[in-house]
């Protein structure tokens, strides 16, 4: 099964490599603490769990899967962190457009 992360892979490419680890940690935290897990489609949950098992949330595909899942469940927290903490307004805008 393949994950549908094409749009989010493009967004990940906009993120400087040195900020990806911090982003991955924060998104994983948001996702694990979210009370909105029912909003996640089973195919996305499968992709997330597959990435979790391989431990690859900091590579391009892993971060794209994590970003897509977190943007779906916690869009406000995700875009606020990207825009304010990481200072990546263009990335936050792209996330908002992808979730619209």
N, CA, C and O atoms as a DFTB+ gen file, in Angstrom:
400 C
 N C O
     1  1       0.842      -1.177       0.000
     2  2       0.000       0.000       0.000
     3  2       0.885       1.238       0.000
     4  3       1.844       1.319       0.768
     5  1       0.574       2.181      -0.843
     6  2       1.346       3.419      -0.937
     7  2       0.586       4.547      -0.253
     8  3      -0.644       4.588      -0.258
     9  1       1.336       5.443       0.324
    10  2       0.743       6.617       0.958
    11  2       0.575       7.710      -0.087
    12  3       1.407       7.855      -0.982
    13  1      -0.488       8.469       0.028
    14  2      -0.744       9.573      -0.892
    15  2      -0.154      10.841      -0.291
    16  3      -0.854      11.605       0.373
    17  1       1.131      11.061      -0.523
    18  2       1.810      12.179       0.125
    19  2       2.479      13.120      -0.875
    20  3       3.383      13.869      -0.505
    21  1       2.050      13.090      -2.125
    22  2       2.703      13.886      -3.164
    23  2       2.717      15.375      -2.809
    24  3       3.763      16.019      -2.886
    25  1       1.579      15.918      -2.427
    26  2       1.494      17.338      -2.088
    27  2       2.388      17.648      -0.891
    28  3       3.094      18.656      -0.877
    29  1       2.352      16.784       0.098
    30  2       3.123      17.034       1.311
    31  2       4.622      16.833       1.089
    32  3       5.427      17.461       1.776
    33  1       5.010      15.988       0.161
    34  2       6.435      15.870      -0.183
    35  2       6.944      17.187      -0.768
    36  3       8.075      17.592      -0.502
    37  1       6.109      17.849      -1.561
    38  2       6.488      19.156      -2.112
    39  2       6.645      20.173      -0.991
    40  3       7.551      21.005      -1.022
    41  1       5.765      20.103      -0.006
    42  2       5.858      21.017       1.132
    43  2       7.124      20.728       1.937
    44  3       7.827      21.654       2.339
    45  1       7.414      19.462       2.172
    46  2       8.613      19.089       2.931
    47  2       9.873      19.628       2.250
    48  3      10.813      20.043       2.927
    49  1       9.895      19.625       0.935
    50  2      11.065      20.143       0.214
    51  2      11.278      21.631       0.473
    52  3      12.382      22.139       0.277
    53  1      10.233      22.334       0.911
    54  2      10.337      23.762       1.228
    55  2      10.956      23.999       2.611
    56  3      11.344      25.122       2.932
    57  1      11.047      22.954       3.418
    58  2      11.521      23.065       4.797
    59  2      13.032      22.825       4.840
    60  3      13.506      21.793       4.365
    61  1      13.786      23.760       5.399
    62  2      15.232      23.557       5.513
    63  2      15.546      22.274       6.289
    64  3      14.896      21.968       7.288
    65  1      16.528      21.546       5.828
    66  2      16.889      20.262       6.439
    67  2      17.167      20.411       7.931
    68  3      16.803      19.534       8.714
    69  1      17.802      21.499       8.333
    70  2      18.151      21.677       9.744
    71  2      16.935      21.886      10.643
    72  3      17.060      21.785      11.863
    73  1      15.767      22.174      10.077
    74  2      14.549      22.374      10.877
    75  2      13.638      21.145      10.863
    76  3      12.636      21.114      11.578
    77  1      13.968      20.157      10.076
    78  2      13.086      18.991       9.933
    79  2      13.010      18.134      11.190
    80  3      11.944      17.604      11.501
    81  1      14.102      17.985      11.913
    82  2      14.088      17.183      13.144
    83  2      13.178      17.789      14.194
    84  3      12.390      17.085      14.825
    85  1      13.286      19.095      14.381
    86  2      12.440      19.803      15.349
    87  2      10.976      19.698      14.944
    88  3      10.105      19.487      15.788
    89  1      10.707      19.847      13.643
    90  2       9.341      19.740      13.141
    91  2       8.800      18.333      13.351
    92  3       7.672      18.163      13.815
    93  1       9.583      17.341      13.018
    94  2       9.160      15.955      13.188
    95  2       8.802      15.651      14.634
    96  3       7.774      15.032      14.907
    97  1       9.649      16.086      15.559
    98  2       9.381      15.846      16.986
    99  2       8.080      16.496      17.421
   100  3       7.273      15.874      18.112
   101  1       7.870      17.741      17.024
   102  2       6.672      18.483      17.443
   103  2       5.408      17.876      16.825
   104  3       4.396      17.717      17.506
   105  1       5.473      17.540      15.536
   106  2       4.297      16.955      14.876
   107  2       3.927      15.609      15.484
   108  3       2.749      15.310      15.679
   109  1       4.927      14.809      15.778
   110  2       4.678      13.516      16.395
   111  2       4.004      13.708      17.758
   112  3       3.087      12.966      18.111
   113  1       4.455      14.694      18.509
   114  2       3.854      15.018      19.796
   115  2       2.388      15.431      19.632
   116  3       1.517      14.962      20.365
   117  1       2.126      16.317      18.659
   118  2       0.746      16.737      18.402
   119  2      -0.137      15.550      18.035
   120  3      -1.256      15.413      18.529
   121  1       0.377      14.710      17.176
   122  2      -0.412      13.580      16.677
   123  2      -0.724      12.579      17.796
   124  3      -1.849      12.091      17.904
   125  1       0.262      12.286      18.608
   126  2       0.058      11.308      19.675
   127  2      -0.858      11.819      20.782
   128  3      -1.498      11.026      21.472
   129  1      -0.925      13.134      20.955
   130  2      -1.783      13.712      21.996
   131  2      -3.150      14.134      21.475
   132  3      -4.005      14.549      22.257
   133  1      -3.364      14.037      20.186
   134  2      -4.624      14.479      19.591
   135  2      -5.790      13.617      20.060
   136  3      -5.669      12.402      20.210
   137  1      -6.904      14.270      20.284
   138  2      -8.145      13.575      20.647
   139  2      -9.046      13.416      19.421
   140  3     -10.211      13.038      19.540
   141  1      -8.493      13.708      18.247
   142  2      -9.284      13.688      17.015
   143  2      -8.912      12.519      16.104
   144  3      -9.057      12.609      14.885
   145  1      -8.437      11.433      16.689
   146  2      -7.962      10.303      15.897
   147  2      -9.035       9.698      14.990
   148  3      -8.705       9.055      13.993
   149  1     -10.290       9.890      15.316
   150  2     -11.370       9.344      14.488
   151  2     -11.416       9.998      13.103
   152  3     -12.000       9.447      12.170
   153  1     -10.798      11.175      12.977
   154  2     -10.768      11.871      11.685
   155  2      -9.746      11.259      10.713
   156  3      -9.772      11.558       9.519
   157  1      -8.855      10.412      11.218
   158  2      -7.804       9.853      10.380
   159  2      -8.317       8.628       9.621
   160  3      -8.753       7.653      10.234
   161  1      -8.265       8.679       8.289
   162  2      -8.679       7.515       7.507
   163  2      -7.757       6.324       7.789
   164  3      -6.585       6.504       8.119
   165  1      -8.286       5.133       7.659
   166  2      -7.491       3.935       7.966
   167  2      -6.259       3.828       7.073
   168  3      -5.220       3.342       7.519
   169  1      -6.353       4.272       5.821
   170  2      -5.184       4.200       4.934
   171  2      -4.058       5.109       5.431
   172  3      -2.884       4.755       5.332
   173  1      -4.416       6.274       5.962
   174  2      -3.401       7.174       6.504
   175  2      -2.808       6.596       7.783
   176  3      -1.601       6.687       8.008
   177  1      -3.648       6.006       8.611
   178  2      -3.163       5.377       9.843
   179  2      -2.181       4.256       9.501
   180  3      -1.163       4.091      10.174
   181  1      -2.485       3.490       8.460
   182  2      -1.589       2.421       8.027
   183  2      -0.236       2.990       7.604
   184  3       0.809       2.461       7.983
   185  1      -0.258       4.059       6.824
   186  2       0.984       4.688       6.377
   187  2       1.780       5.218       7.566
   188  3       2.998       5.052       7.633
   189  1       1.085       5.855       8.499
   190  2       1.739       6.386       9.695
   191  2       2.401       5.256      10.482
   192  3       3.561       5.365      10.877
   193  1       1.667       4.182      10.704
   194  2       2.215       3.059      11.470
   195  2       3.380       2.390      10.737
   196  3       4.336       1.946      11.373
   197  1       3.309       2.317       9.433
   198  2       4.420       1.759       8.650
   199  2       5.675       2.599       8.832
   200  3       6.767       2.062       9.015
   201  1       5.516       3.927       8.781
   202  2       6.660       4.821       8.977
   203  2       7.191       4.698      10.405
   204  3       8.401       4.724      10.631
   205  1       6.282       4.565      11.356
   206  2       6.672       4.430      12.762
   207  2       7.552       3.190      12.945
   208  3       8.580       3.240      13.620
   209  1       7.134       2.080      12.334
   210  2       7.876       0.823      12.468
   211  2       9.273       0.911      11.876
   212  3      10.209       0.302      12.394
   213  1       9.417       1.665      10.795
   214  2      10.731       1.783      10.173
   215  2      11.553       2.914      10.784
   216  3      12.744       3.044      10.504
   217  1      10.914       3.730      11.620
   218  2      11.611       4.808      12.308
   219  2      12.134       5.900      11.397
   220  3      13.218       6.440      11.616
   221  1      11.360       6.222      10.377
   222  2      11.852       7.172       9.383
   223  2      10.961       8.402       9.258
   224  3      10.514       8.720       8.156
   225  1      10.695       9.095      10.350
   226  2       9.881      10.303      10.280
   227  2      10.683      11.543       9.892
   228  3      10.101      12.594       9.627
   229  1      11.998      11.433       9.855
   230  2      12.799      12.591       9.500
   231  2      13.219      12.600       8.034
   232  3      13.749      13.603       7.555
   233  1      12.995      11.505       7.313
   234  2      13.295      11.554       5.884
   235  2      12.114      12.195       5.152
   236  3      11.083      12.477       5.764
   237  1      12.259      12.423       3.868
   238  2      11.262      13.174       3.110
   239  2       9.878      12.527       3.133
   240  3       8.882      13.205       3.387
   241  1       9.809      11.235       2.873
   242  2       8.515      10.545       2.842
   243  2       7.924      10.454       4.246
   244  3       6.733      10.704       4.432
   245  1       8.733      10.102       5.222
   246  2       8.252       9.988       6.597
   247  2       7.709      11.296       7.127
   248  3       6.654      11.326       7.760
   249  1       8.425      12.379       6.872
   250  2       7.963      13.687       7.325
   251  2       6.702      14.109       6.575
   252  3       5.832      14.767       7.145
   253  1       6.600      13.736       5.305
   254  2       5.395      14.053       4.535
   255  2       4.178      13.321       5.096
   256  3       3.100      13.907       5.201
   257  1       4.338      12.056       5.454
   258  2       3.244      11.280       6.061
   259  2       2.842      11.907       7.392
   260  3       1.655      12.074       7.673
   261  1       3.824      12.249       8.199
   262  2       3.562      12.854       9.501
   263  2       2.895      14.218       9.347
   264  3       1.963      14.543      10.082
   265  1       3.366      15.002       8.406
   266  2       2.792      16.326       8.164
   267  2       1.351      16.221       7.679
   268  3       0.487      16.974       8.129
   269  1       1.090      15.295       6.767
   270  2      -0.277      15.117       6.264
   271  2      -1.223      14.707       7.390
   272  3      -2.320      15.253       7.508
   273  1      -0.809      13.755       8.210
   274  2      -1.660      13.280       9.305
   275  2      -1.916      14.383      10.331
   276  3      -3.045      14.568      10.786
   277  1      -0.871      15.104      10.686
   278  2      -1.015      16.150      11.691
   279  2      -1.818      17.328      11.156
   280  3      -2.610      17.922      11.887
   281  1      -1.619      17.669       9.884
   282  2      -2.395      18.762       9.285
   283  2      -3.878      18.413       9.224
   284  3      -4.728      19.301       9.292
   285  1      -4.191      17.141       9.097
   286  2      -5.590      16.707       9.083
   287  2      -6.200      16.769      10.483
   288  3      -7.313      17.265      10.656
   289  1      -5.471      16.267      11.481
   290  2      -6.025      16.177      12.833
   291  2      -5.865      17.461      13.644
   292  3      -6.749      17.814      14.424
   293  1      -4.760      18.149      13.469
   294  2      -4.470      19.349      14.264
   295  2      -3.963      20.476      13.350
   296  3      -2.822      20.917      13.491
   297  1      -4.797      20.940      12.424
   298  2      -4.324      21.928      11.445
   299  2      -3.869      23.255      12.060
   300  3      -2.880      23.833      11.609
   301  1      -4.572      23.739      13.073
   302  2      -4.208      25.020      13.667
   303  2      -2.860      24.940      14.376
   304  3      -2.001      25.800      14.187
   305  1      -2.681      23.912      15.186
   306  2      -1.419      23.734      15.905
   307  2      -0.262      23.568      14.925
   308  3       0.817      24.128      15.115
   309  1      -0.505      22.796      13.884
   310  2       0.552      22.520      12.905
   311  2       0.999      23.802      12.216
   312  3       2.192      24.105      12.177
   313  1       0.057      24.548      11.677
   314  2       0.432      25.759      10.938
   315  2       0.990      26.831      11.867
   316  3       1.895      27.571      11.481
   317  1       0.469      26.924      13.075
   318  2       0.984      27.918      14.020
   319  2       2.441      27.623      14.382
   320  3       3.267      28.534      14.422
   321  1       2.756      26.357      14.645
   322  2       4.132      25.992      14.981
   323  2       5.070      26.284      13.812
   324  3       6.150      26.845      13.997
   325  1       4.654      25.903      12.622
   326  2       5.487      26.116      11.436
   327  2       5.723      27.606      11.193
   328  3       6.838      28.032      10.895
   329  1       4.667      28.377      11.324
   330  2       4.771      29.812      11.042
   331  2       5.510      30.576      12.142
   332  3       6.387      31.387      11.847
   333  1       5.164      30.323      13.399
   334  2       5.712      31.138      14.489
   335  2       7.030      30.595      15.044
   336  3       7.984      31.350      15.231
   337  1       7.083      29.304      15.305
   338  2       8.287      28.743      15.924
   339  2       9.404      28.494      14.906
   340  3      10.574      28.771      15.171
   341  1       9.029      27.976      13.757
   342  2      10.046      27.702      12.736
   343  2      10.274      28.877      11.792
   344  3      11.227      28.881      11.013
   345  1       9.390      29.877      11.868
   346  2       9.504      31.076      11.022
   347  2       9.445      30.734       9.529
   348  3      10.231      31.242       8.730
   349  1       8.497      29.861       9.173
   350  2       8.334      29.418       7.786
   351  2       6.918      29.727       7.309
   352  3       6.097      28.825       7.141
   353  1       6.641      31.013       7.092
   354  2       5.302      31.449       6.705
   355  2       4.856      30.838       5.384
   356  3       3.682      30.505       5.226
   357  1       5.776      30.686       4.429
   358  2       5.414      30.105       3.135
   359  2       5.013      28.641       3.268
   360  3       4.132      28.167       2.551
   361  1       5.653      27.936       4.173
   362  2       5.310      26.531       4.417
   363  2       3.944      26.443       5.109
   364  3       3.120      25.599       4.758
   365  1       3.714      27.308       6.078
   366  2       2.416      27.330       6.764
   367  2       1.297      27.608       5.772
   368  3       0.236      26.988       5.839
   369  1       1.528      28.530       4.861
   370  2       0.523      28.846       3.837
   371  2       0.262      27.633       2.940
   372  3      -0.887      27.347       2.601
   373  1       1.313      26.928       2.559
   374  2       1.163      25.744       1.707
   375  2       0.381      24.638       2.435
   376  3      -0.414      23.928       1.818
   377  1       0.608      24.500       3.732
   378  2      -0.136      23.504       4.526
   379  2      -1.611      23.884       4.559
   380  3      -2.480      23.033       4.369
   381  1      -1.896      25.170       4.802
   382  2      -3.295      25.620       4.824
   383  2      -3.977      25.361       3.496
   384  3      -5.131      24.934       3.461
   385  1      -3.277      25.613       2.407
   386  2      -3.847      25.375       1.075
   387  2      -4.078      23.891       0.823
   388  3      -5.063      23.515       0.188
   389  1      -3.183      23.052       1.313
   390  2      -3.311      21.611       1.119
   391  2      -4.474      21.023       1.912
   392  3      -5.067      20.023       1.508
   393  1      -4.795      21.647       3.039
   394  2      -5.889      21.121       3.868
   395  2      -7.233      21.768       3.557
   396  3      -8.259      21.359       4.100
   397  1      -7.232      22.769       2.691
   398  2      -8.480      23.489       2.364
   399  2      -9.422      22.640       1.533
   400  3     -10.509      23.094       1.175
